[in-house]
Amino acid sequence: MCVGIGRRQKRRTLVGTWGGGLFRFADGHFVQFTSPQGLPDSVVRAITVAHDGSLWIATGNGLSHMVNGQFHNYTTADGLYSNRVVSVYQDRHGVIWLERAAGLIE
């Protein structure tokens, strides 16, 4: 099941799935990102393309920040209230907002 679609620079399309991880479509083919590539969970709940072109990815096992193809993952061990991140958003000031099952956090 597709849960999120986003667009990046250079006409790259991103697709988050429920169980299949993250897919990037570019140059006529798909590239899949799952746990072996560094994504913390194969359930992608939401994708946000940041102002700098990096990706913030809400998953069932934490938040992931993909910068230049590298994943930087954040969980409760890093200070998140919950590893079940439902949504992620960047406001016009650059602040990243997360939604968890119990509400919003900044």
Sequence and secondary structure as in RCSB ss.txt:
>XXXX:A:sequence
MCVGIGRRQKRRTLVGTWGGGLFRFADGHFVQFTSPQGLPDSVVRAITVAHDGSLWIATGNGLSHMVNGQFHNYT
TADGLYSNRVVSVYQDRHGVIWLERAAGLIE
>XXXX:A:secstr
 EEEEEEEGGGEEEEEEBSS EEEEETTEEEEE GGGT S SBEEEEEE TTS EEEEETTEEEEEETTEEEEE 
GGGT S S EEEEEE TTS EEEEETTEEE 
